[in-house]
């Protein structure tokens, strides 16, 4: 139980930490991506404005003259006495510029990027209409961020300066950041989970020790109480049967009450001892093939005895050959608890059904009654020790409040599950599920 709690606490801690790491990583990645985009956009706008400031009809005509030297990088001397347009360019391929006509025709392409499909022809018309235009183009060699700026002279559209920059460098930076975040986040999460497991173990240790001491006390007390309870009941029964004992009517009733209450205490002590041993893992299971089909029939016959002559119908629905690997004594105890519980809370003329069948590689045994059912607020607690949905009725019928807790512990010890389904006014069904042999 404590190991499950420890793992559960660690899982919650790791889950919360994972959410925090993901949020922080997303924020970090988002801010860096935004800053890189802004840096690219600022550099493109500055370059486009620098080129547009130098551009006029004469310089544009000069730049297109094939007899003139190629456009330089802004540091070349003027050629043939003409004032050359000093264009910004780069031979790295990361940044390029083009000069397009307002209709999108290429006028100047110093880096010969037109064959790569980089000119965003549609952007020229959009920039002329809107005053500027941003776009992102995939050239087949990566994504390029492109800024288009119209140039006017004497109130007429002269050209469109289009400056672009490869995003591959920034994408590489973002990919590296993402890899770093994954590695550091994953490593941090693993270390935090290990630390959380350690801390949870240290935190739960005092509780576990106290709980184990409580279980040991219950087991020891149960063992020590058996002998005096047996003596009390034995002496009371001897007094009842002794021919020399002369008792009044009230004394006889008191003596009979002593015997009944002692028997009730003996059952309680035995249940406490059994539950303490099972929860402590000190009740080893004698695992062997168990014929559940035969056990269902046996429990059905015993159910008639538990009814004490009341008109309660007990039906069985079980096919042959249903077998599981488990402790026959414990499984019989489990089913008997369920049947006893069903018979107790089924009114006269009602019906108890015990069914067993295969389902999805598992064996399911259901014990259903036609009693008044269990209210929804009680249903989650019925497997707790001493919990009673109907306090007065349970005590009057001799229940100890431990039967379902013992049944649940036996199911858990077999690696199975035990659950309850109920509808008020229509009855309750307990379903035991075990792995087939």
C-alpha positions in Angstrom: 0.0 0.0 0.0 2.7 2.5 0.9 4.7 1.6 -2.2 1.7 2.5 -4.3 1.3 5.7 -2.3 4.9 6.6 -2.7 4.8 6.0 -6.5 1.6 7.9 -6.7 3.0 11.0 -4.9 6.1 10.8 -7.1 4.0 10.6 -10.3 2.0 13.7 -9.2 5.2 15.6 -8.4 6.8 14.6 -11.7 3.6 15.4 -13.6 3.4 18.9 -12.1 7.1 19.5 -12.7 6.7 18.3 -16.3 3.9 20.8 -16.9 6.1 23.6 -15.5 9.1 22.5 -17.6 6.9 22.4 -20.8 5.5 25.9 -20.1 8.9 27.4 -19.4 10.4 25.8 -22.5 7.5 27.0 -24.6 7.8 30.5 -23.3 11.6 30.5 -23.8 11.3 29.1 -27.3 8.5 31.5 -28.2 10.5 34.6 -27.0 13.6 33.6 -28.8 11.7 32.8 -32.0 10.0 36.3 -31.7 13.3 38.1 -31.1 15.0 36.3 -34.1 12.1 37.2 -36.3 12.2 40.8 -35.2 15.9 40.9 -35.8 15.4 39.6 -39.4 12.6 42.0 -40.1 14.5 45.0 -38.8 17.6 44.1 -40.9 15.5 43.6 -44.0 13.6 46.9 -43.6 16.9 48.8 -43.0 18.5 47.3 -46.1 15.5 48.0 -48.2 15.3 51.6 -47.1 19.1 52.0 -47.8 18.6 50.7 -51.3 15.4 52.7 -52.0 17.2 55.9 -50.9 19.7 55.6 -53.7 17.3 54.5 -56.4 15.9 56.8 -59.0 15.2 56.6 -62.7 18.7 57.4 -63.8 20.4 55.0 -61.4 17.9 52.3 -62.2 18.7 52.7 -66.0 22.5 52.7 -65.2 22.1 49.5 -63.1 20.4 47.7 -66.0 23.1 48.7 -68.6 25.0 45.5 -69.4 28.1 47.5 -70.5 28.6 48.7 -67.0 30.4 46.8 -64.3 28.3 44.5 -62.1 26.8 45.9 -59.0 29.2 46.1 -56.2 28.9 45.7 -52.4 28.8 49.4 -51.7 32.5 50.0 -51.5 33.5 50.1 -55.2 34.5 53.4 -56.9 32.1 54.9 -59.5 32.7 53.5 -63.0 33.1 55.6 -66.2 32.4 58.8 -64.3 28.8 57.8 -63.7 27.3 57.8 -60.2 26.7 54.1 -59.6 24.0 52.8 -57.3 25.7 51.4 -54.2 23.7 48.3 -53.5 23.9 46.1 -50.4 24.4 42.5 -51.2 26.0 39.3 -49.9 27.8 36.5 -51.5 26.9 34.1 -48.7 23.5 33.3 -50.1 21.8 34.2 -46.8 20.7 37.6 -47.9 19.7 38.8 -51.4 18.0 41.7 -53.0 16.0 42.3 -56.2 14.6 45.2 -57.9 11.2 44.5 -59.6 8.9 46.6 -61.7 5.6 47.5 -60.1 4.1 44.6 -62.2 6.6 42.1 -60.8 9.1 41.9 -63.6 12.7 41.4 -62.5 14.8 44.5 -63.3 18.0 43.9 -61.2 19.1 40.5 -59.9 22.8 40.8 -58.9 22.9 37.4 -57.2 20.9 35.5 -59.9 18.4 34.2 -57.4 15.6 34.2 -59.9 16.2 30.6 -61.1 15.8 29.5 -57.5 12.2 30.8 -57.4 13.0 33.4 -54.7 11.4 36.5 -56.3 8.0 36.9 -54.8 6.3 38.3 -57.9 2.9 38.7 -56.3 4.5 40.8 -53.5 5.4 43.6 -55.9 1.8 44.5 -56.7 0.8 44.0 -53.0 3.6 46.3 -51.8 2.6 49.0 -54.4 -1.0 48.9 -53.1 -0.2 48.6 -49.4 3.0 50.6 -49.0 5.0 47.6 -48.0 4.6 43.8 -47.9 6.0 40.9 -45.8 6.1 37.3 -47.0 7.8 34.0 -46.3 8.8 31.9 -49.3 10.1 28.3 -49.6 12.6 28.2 -52.4 13.3 24.5 -52.2 16.5 25.4 -50.4 14.8 26.6 -47.2 12.6 29.3 -46.1 13.3 33.0 -46.9 11.8 36.0 -45.2 11.1 38.7 -47.9 10.3 42.4 -47.5 9.0 44.3 -50.4 9.2 48.1 -50.4 7.8 50.3 -53.3 9.9 53.2 -54.6 8.2 56.3 -56.1 9.5 59.2 -58.0 7.5 62.4 -58.9 4.4 60.7 -57.7 4.7 57.6 -59.9 5.6 54.0 -59.1 9.2 53.5 -60.1 10.1 50.1 -58.8 9.8 47.7 -55.9 12.9 46.8 -53.8 12.6 43.2 -52.6 15.1 42.1 -49.9 15.2 38.6 -48.5 17.1 36.6 -46.0 17.4 32.9 -45.4 15.8 31.7 -42.2 18.0 28.5 -42.1 20.5 30.0 -39.6 17.7 31.0 -37.2 15.9 27.7 -37.7 19.2 26.0 -36.7 19.4 28.1 -33.6 15.8 27.3 -32.7 16.4 23.6 -33.3 19.5 23.6 -31.1 17.6 25.4 -28.4 14.8 22.9 -28.7 17.3 20.0 -28.4 18.9 21.6 -25.3 15.5 22.2 -23.7 14.5 18.5 -24.3 17.8 17.2 -23.0 18.0 19.4 -19.9 14.3 19.2 -19.2 14.2 15.4 -19.6 17.3 15.1 -17.4 16.0 17.5 -14.8 12.7 15.6 -14.8 14.4 12.3 -14.3 16.5 13.6 -11.4 13.5 15.3 -9.9 11.5 12.1 -10.1 14.3 10.2 -8.4 14.6 12.9 -5.7 10.8 12.9 -5.3 10.8 9.1 -4.9 13.5 9.4 -2.2 11.7 12.3 -0.4 8.3 10.6 -0.6 9.9 7.5 0.9 11.5 9.5 3.8 8.2 11.4 4.4 6.1 8.3 4.5 8.5 6.3 6.6 7.1 7.5 10.0 3.5 6.9 8.8 4.4 3.5 7.6 6.2 2.6 10.8 3.2 3.8 12.9 0.8 1.8 10.6 2.9 -1.3 10.9 3.0 -0.9 14.7 -0.8 -0.6 14.7 -1.2 -3.7 12.6 1.2 -5.6 14.8 -0.8 -4.4 17.8 -4.1 -5.5 16.2 -2.7 -9.0 15.4 -1.2 -9.4 18.9 -4.3 -8.2 20.6 -6.5 -10.5 18.5 -4.3 -13.4 19.3 -4.3 -12.6 23.1 -8.1 -12.1 23.2 -8.9 -15.5 21.6 -8.2 -17.5 24.8 -10.2 -15.4 27.3 -13.1 -15.1 24.9 -13.2 -18.9 24.4 -13.1 -19.4 28.2 -16.0 -16.9 28.7 -18.1 -18.5 26.1 -17.3 -22.0 27.3 -18.1 -21.3 30.9 -21.4 -19.6 29.9 -22.4 -22.6 27.8 -21.5 -25.0 30.7 -23.8 -23.0 33.0 -26.6 -23.2 30.4 -26.3 -26.9 30.0 -25.6 -27.8 33.7 -28.5 -29.6 35.3 -27.6 -28.1 38.7 -27.8 -24.5 37.6 -31.0 -22.9 38.7 -31.6 -19.6 36.9 -34.6 -17.3 36.6 -36.0 -16.4 33.2 -34.1 -13.1 33.2 -30.8 -14.8 34.2 -31.2 -17.3 31.4 -31.7 -14.5 28.9 -28.7 -12.7 30.2 -26.6 -15.9 30.0 -27.8 -16.5 26.4 -26.9 -12.9 25.6 -23.4 -13.4 27.0 -22.9 -16.4 24.7 -24.1 -14.5 21.6 -22.0 -11.4 22.3 -19.0 -13.6 23.0 -19.4 -15.4 19.7 -19.7 -12.0 18.0 -16.5 -10.8 19.6 -14.7 -14.1 18.6 -15.7 -13.5 15.0 -14.5 -9.9 15.2 -11.2 -10.9 16.7 -10.7 -13.6 14.0 -11.5 -11.2 11.2 -9.2 -8.5 12.6 -6.3 -11.1 12.9 -6.9 -12.3 9.3 -7.1 -8.8 7.9 -4.0 -7.7 9.7 -2.0 -10.7 8.4 -3.2 -10.2 4.8 -2.5 -6.5 4.8 1.0 -7.2 6.3 1.6 -9.8 3.6 2.2 -12.5 6.3 -0.7 -14.7 5.1 1.0 -16.7 2.3 -1.2 -18.0 -0.5 -1.2 -21.6 -1.4 -1.4 -21.1 -5.1 -2.8 -24.1 -7.0 -5.4 -24.7 -9.7 -8.9 -23.9 -8.3 -12.1 -25.1 -9.9 -14.3 -22.0 -9.7 -17.2 -23.7 -11.3 -17.4 -26.3 -8.5 -16.7 -23.6 -5.9 -19.7 -21.6 -7.1 -22.0 -24.6 -6.6 -20.6 -25.2 -3.2 -21.0 -21.6 -2.1 -24.6 -21.7 -3.5 -25.4 -24.6 -1.2 -23.8 -22.8 1.8 -25.9 -19.7 0.9 -29.1 -21.6 1.6 -27.7 -22.5 5.1 -26.8 -18.8 5.7 -30.4 -17.9 4.8 -31.5 -19.7 8.0 -34.7 -21.0 6.3 -35.7 -17.6 4.9 -37.4 -17.7 1.5 -34.5 -16.4 -0.5 -33.9 -18.0 -3.9 -30.2 -18.6 -4.8 -29.4 -19.2 -8.5 -26.1 -20.1 -10.2 -25.0 -19.5 -13.8 -21.6 -21.0 -14.3 -20.1 -23.0 -17.2 -17.7 -25.9 -16.6 -14.0 -25.8 -16.7 -13.5 -22.4 -15.1 -10.2 -22.5 -13.3 -7.8 -20.0 -11.8 -4.4 -20.2 -10.0 -4.9 -19.2 -6.4 -5.6 -20.2 -2.8 -8.8 -22.2 -2.7 -9.4 -21.5 1.0 -9.1 -17.8 0.6 -11.1 -17.6 -2.6 -13.9 -19.7 -0.9 -13.8 -17.2 2.0 -14.1 -14.3 -0.4 -17.1 -15.8 -2.3 -18.8 -16.8 1.0 -18.5 -13.2 2.3 -20.2 -11.9 -0.9 -22.9 -14.5 -0.7 -23.5 -14.0 3.0 -23.7 -10.2 2.4 -26.2 -10.7 -0.4 -28.4 -13.1 1.6 -28.4 -10.7 4.6 -29.7 -7.8 2.6 -32.1 -9.6 0.3 -35.7 -9.5 1.5 -37.9 -12.5 1.8 -38.9 -13.7 -1.7 -35.9 -12.0 -3.2 -33.2 -13.7 -5.3 -29.4 -14.0 -5.2 -27.5 -14.9 -8.4 -24.0 -16.3 -8.6 -22.5 -16.2 -12.1 -19.1 -17.0 -13.4 -17.8 -16.6 -17.0 -14.8 -15.8 -19.1 -14.3 -12.3 -20.5 -11.2 -10.8 -22.3 -8.8 -13.4 -20.9 -10.1 -13.0 -17.3 -12.6 -14.8 -15.1 -15.4 -12.8 -13.7 -17.5 -14.0 -10.8 -20.6 -11.9 -10.0 -22.8 -12.1 -6.9 -26.0 -10.1 -7.4 -29.0 -9.6 -5.1 -32.4 -8.0 -5.4 -32.1 -6.0 -2.2 -32.7 -2.4 -1.7 -29.2 -1.4 -3.0 -26.6 0.9 -1.7 -26.8 4.7 -1.9 -24.3 6.4 -4.2 -22.7 8.3 -1.3 -21.9 5.0 0.5 -20.7 3.0 -2.5 -17.1 4.3 -2.6 -16.6 3.4 1.1 -18.1 -0.1 1.4 -14.7 -1.8 1.3 -13.3 0.2 4.2 -13.0 -1.5 7.6 -16.0 -1.1 9.9 -17.9 1.0 7.4 -21.6 0.3 7.6 -24.1 1.8 5.1 -26.8 0.6 7.4 -25.4 0.8 11.0 -28.4 -0.6 13.0 -29.2 -3.4 10.5 -25.6 -4.6 10.2 -25.1 -4.9 14.0 -28.4 -6.5 14.6 -27.6 -9.2 12.0 -24.3 -10.0 13.5 -22.0 -8.4 11.0 -18.5 -7.3 12.1 -18.0 -4.6 9.4 -14.9 -6.4 8.2 -16.2 -8.9 5.7 -16.0 -6.8 2.6 -12.6 -5.4 3.6 -11.3 -9.0 4.0 -12.8 -9.9 0.6 -11.1 -6.9 -1.0 -7.7 -7.9 0.6 -8.0 -11.4 -0.7 -8.8 -10.2 -4.3 -5.8 -7.8 -4.1 -3.5 -10.6 -2.9 -4.5 -12.7 -6.0 -3.7 -9.8 -8.3 -7.4 -9.4 -9.0 -10.1 -6.7 -8.6 -13.3 -6.5 -6.6 -15.8 -3.8 -7.3 -19.5 -3.1 -6.5 -22.3 -1.8 -8.7 -25.6 -0.8 -7.1 -28.8 0.9 -7.8 -31.1 1.9 -5.0 -34.3 -0.1 -5.0 -33.0 -2.7 -7.5 -30.1 -4.4 -5.7 -26.3 -4.7 -5.7 -23.8 -6.7 -7.7 -20.3 -7.5 -6.6 -17.9 -8.4 -9.4 -14.6 -10.4 -8.8 -12.2 -10.4 -11.7 -9.2 -12.8 -11.8 -6.7 -13.9 -14.4 -7.5 -17.3 -15.9 -5.1 -20.1 -15.3 
